[in-house]
Amino acid sequence: MKRREHISPDLTPLIDVVFLILIFFMVSSTFKKEELALLLTLPDANSATQEIKKEDINIELGKDEVALKGKKISFEALDASFQDVTDKLKPINVRIDKDVTYQRVVKLLDLLNKHGLNNLALENKKEE
């Protein structure tokens, strides 16, 4: 009686292909730097830029919308979320579209002032 040999496929080429595909996707993908919900056209300025940190409060103000930390939200919900902020010195980065009416800006600033959040930075696009 002859013994049968167990035949198993060689997995080395398959593993090589999987690693090549993994490396390709890692190199070709872009990583999200900021979470932005609204497409805003920021005004130009010549001032120095400030680095934005993840733990900062990021607010975006558009013509008809407002976003907090990359998620669209209403002014009422924004008011409620500011009540939860315990660190009053936490940096607040505000991005305002250049076509927003002054009244909406004042409404946002009043809301921040109501909760004692005064560490404010207005972001803009650097002039080239």
C-alpha positions as CSV (number, residue, x, y, z in Angstrom):
1,M,0.0,0.0,0.0
2,K,1.3,3.4,-1.0
3,R,1.2,6.3,1.4
4,R,-0.5,9.4,0.2
5,E,1.3,12.7,0.5
6,H,-0.7,15.6,1.9
7,I,-0.7,18.3,-0.7
8,S,-1.0,21.9,0.7
9,P,-0.9,25.1,-1.4
10,D,2.1,27.3,-0.9
11,L,0.8,30.5,0.9
12,T,4.0,32.5,0.6
13,P,3.0,34.3,-2.7
14,L,-0.5,35.0,-1.3
15,I,1.0,36.6,1.9
16,D,3.4,38.7,-0.3
17,V,0.5,40.0,-2.3
18,V,-1.5,40.9,0.8
19,F,1.4,42.8,2.3
20,L,1.9,44.7,-1.0
21,I,-1.7,45.7,-1.1
22,L,-1.6,46.8,2.5
23,I,1.4,48.9,2.0
24,F,-0.1,50.4,-1.2
25,F,-3.2,51.5,0.7
26,M,-1.3,52.9,3.7
27,V,1.0,55.0,1.4
28,S,-1.7,56.2,-0.9
29,S,-4.4,57.1,1.6
30,T,-4.8,60.6,3.1
31,F,-5.4,61.1,6.7
32,K,-7.9,63.5,7.9
33,K,-6.2,66.4,9.8
34,E,-9.2,68.4,10.8
35,E,-12.9,67.5,11.2
36,L,-14.8,70.1,9.3
37,A,-18.5,69.9,8.6
38,L,-19.1,73.1,6.6
39,L,-17.4,74.3,3.4
40,L,-16.5,77.8,4.3
41,T,-14.7,80.6,2.4
42,L,-12.5,82.2,5.0
43,P,-11.4,85.8,4.7
44,D,-7.7,86.5,4.0
45,A,-5.3,87.9,6.6
46,N,-1.6,88.5,7.0
47,S,-1.3,87.5,10.6
48,A,0.6,84.6,12.1
49,T,-1.1,81.2,12.2
50,Q,-2.0,79.3,15.3
51,E,-1.8,75.5,15.6
52,I,-5.1,73.8,16.2
53,K,-5.2,70.9,18.8
54,K,-7.7,68.1,18.9
55,E,-8.9,69.0,22.5
56,D,-9.8,72.5,21.5
57,I,-13.4,73.5,20.9
58,N,-13.8,74.0,17.1
59,I,-16.8,76.0,15.9
60,E,-17.8,76.6,12.2
61,L,-20.3,79.3,11.3
62,G,-21.8,79.4,7.9
63,K,-24.6,81.4,6.4
64,D,-27.4,79.1,7.5
65,E,-25.6,76.4,9.5
66,V,-23.3,76.1,12.6
67,A,-21.1,73.1,13.4
68,L,-19.4,72.0,16.6
69,K,-16.3,69.7,16.4
70,G,-17.2,68.7,12.8
71,K,-20.9,68.0,13.4
72,K,-23.8,70.2,12.3
73,I,-25.8,71.5,15.2
74,S,-28.4,74.1,16.0
75,F,-27.8,77.2,18.2
76,E,-30.0,75.7,20.9
77,A,-27.9,72.5,21.0
78,L,-24.8,74.6,20.9
79,D,-26.0,76.5,24.0
80,A,-26.7,73.2,25.8
81,S,-23.2,71.8,24.9
82,F,-21.5,74.9,26.3
83,Q,-23.1,74.3,29.7
84,D,-21.0,71.1,29.9
85,V,-17.7,72.9,29.5
86,T,-15.9,73.1,32.9
87,D,-12.6,74.5,31.7
88,K,-13.4,78.2,30.9
89,L,-9.9,78.7,29.6
90,K,-10.2,76.0,27.0
91,P,-9.2,77.4,23.5
92,I,-12.1,78.0,21.2
93,N,-11.3,78.1,17.4
94,V,-14.0,79.8,15.4
95,R,-14.1,79.6,11.6
96,I,-16.6,82.0,10.1
97,D,-17.5,82.2,6.4
98,K,-16.8,85.6,4.9
99,D,-20.4,85.9,3.7
100,V,-22.0,85.4,7.2
101,T,-24.1,88.3,8.4
102,Y,-22.8,90.3,11.4
103,Q,-25.9,89.4,13.4
104,R,-25.1,85.7,13.3
105,V,-21.5,86.4,14.5
106,V,-22.8,88.5,17.4
107,K,-25.3,85.8,18.3
108,L,-22.4,83.3,18.5
109,L,-20.2,85.7,20.5
110,D,-23.1,86.4,22.9
111,L,-23.6,82.7,23.4
112,L,-19.9,82.2,24.2
113,N,-19.8,85.2,26.5
114,K,-22.9,83.9,28.3
115,H,-21.0,80.8,29.3
116,G,-17.8,82.6,30.2
117,L,-15.9,81.2,27.3
118,N,-13.5,84.0,26.3
119,N,-10.4,82.2,25.1
120,L,-11.3,82.8,21.4
121,A,-9.3,82.5,18.2
122,L,-10.8,83.5,14.9
123,E,-9.4,81.5,12.0
124,N,-8.7,82.8,8.6
125,K,-7.0,81.9,5.4
126,K,-3.4,83.1,5.1
127,E,-3.0,85.6,2.2
128,E,-0.5,84.4,-0.5
